[in-house]
């Protein structure tokens, strides 16, 4: 189940809001300029599907996002449970960073925790199967895939080179809870 938790950036021990209600999550994030949606596949998703089949199952939603945000590139990334490089891959995203473009992710399966540092708040969004999040360009954030990740996600990019992160240098990401 997806979850939104908001903390004051200087006090990770106490949340100011916590909700599992998708409508509350979407409306709260919208006030911060963050898009959150839930999508349904037009066909059953199976482990044997190729990247093009997964994208085709969400074609209408992807086309709408591309028209709205000018996204040029769409791909699918998957990580299987038990990956021997999981710890190293997890660390790649656990520092506060920004991007010159929106970070758009749709979870076909599995989950991931997006942690956004907006003004004086840290906003954690646990995205799971069926959830889309679009983190606006230049928003400081970090991402946790958990200690033994398993997910498939559709990614949309404006930049054909894909994911390019710029570290903020802030140690804030070390202060807040992550996935168990």
ChimeraX attribute file (.defattr): number of C-alpha atoms within 10 A of each C-alpha:
attribute: neighborCount
match mode: 1-to-1
recipient: residues
	/A:1	11
	/A:2	18
	/A:3	17
	/A:4	23
	/A:5	18
	/A:6	21
	/A:7	20
	/A:8	17
	/A:9	17
	/A:10	13
	/A:11	12
	/A:12	15
	/A:13	10
	/A:14	11
	/A:15	15
	/A:16	10
	/A:17	12
	/A:18	16
	/A:19	14
	/A:20	14
	/A:21	12
	/A:22	17
	/A:23	13
	/A:24	14
	/A:25	20
	/A:26	17
	/A:27	14
	/A:28	17
	/A:29	19
	/A:30	12
	/A:31	9
	/A:32	14
	/A:33	14
	/A:34	17
	/A:35	18
	/A:36	23
	/A:37	15
	/A:38	17
	/A:39	16
	/A:40	13
	/A:41	16
	/A:42	12
	/A:43	11
	/A:44	9
	/A:45	13
	/A:46	9
	/A:47	8
	/A:48	8
	/A:49	11
	/A:50	11
	/A:51	14
	/A:52	12
	/A:53	14
	/A:54	24
	/A:55	21
	/A:56	15
	/A:57	17
	/A:58	18
	/A:59	15
	/A:60	14
	/A:61	17
	/A:62	20
	/A:63	13
	/A:64	11
	/A:65	15
	/A:66	17
	/A:67	11
	/A:68	9
	/A:69	15
	/A:70	13
	/A:71	20
	/A:72	12
	/A:73	14
	/A:74	18
	/A:75	14
	/A:76	18
	/A:77	13
	/A:78	16
	/A:79	16
	/A:80	13
	/A:81	13
	/A:82	11
	/A:83	12
	/A:84	10
	/A:85	9
	/A:86	19
	/A:87	14
	/A:88	10
	/A:89	17
	/A:90	16
	/A:91	14
	/A:92	12
	/A:93	16
	/A:94	18
	/A:95	22
	/A:96	23
	/A:97	22
	/A:98	22
	/A:99	18
	/A:100	15
	/A:101	19
	/A:102	22
	/A:103	22
	/A:104	23
	/A:105	22
	/A:106	26
	/A:107	24
	/A:108	26
	/A:109	19
	/A:110	19
	/A:111	25
	/A:112	24
	/A:113	20
	/A:114	23
	/A:115	27
	/A:116	25
	/A:117	22
	/A:118	14
	/A:119	11
	/A:120	10
	/A:121	18
	/A:122	25
	/A:123	24
	/A:124	23
	/A:125	24
	/A:126	22
	/A:127	24
	/A:128	21
	/A:129	20
	/A:130	18
	/A:131	22
	/A:132	21
	/A:133	22
	/A:134	20
	/A:135	25
	/A:136	19
	/A:137	13
	/A:138	15
	/A:139	21
	/A:140	22
	/A:141	26
	/A:142	21
	/A:143	23
	/A:144	23
	/A:145	25
	/A:146	18
	/A:147	17
	/A:148	17
	/A:149	22
	/A:150	18
	/A:151	18
	/A:152	21
	/A:153	26
	/A:154	21
	/A:155	22
	/A:156	26
	/A:157	21
	/A:158	19
	/A:159	14
	/A:160	11
	/A:161	8
	/A:162	15
	/A:163	15
	/A:164	12
	/A:165	15
	/A:166	13
	/A:167	13
	/A:168	13
	/A:169	9
	/A:170	11
	/A:171	9
	/A:172	17
	/A:173	19
	/A:174	11
	/A:175	12
	/A:176	15
	/A:177	12
	/A:178	18
	/A:179	13
	/A:180	8
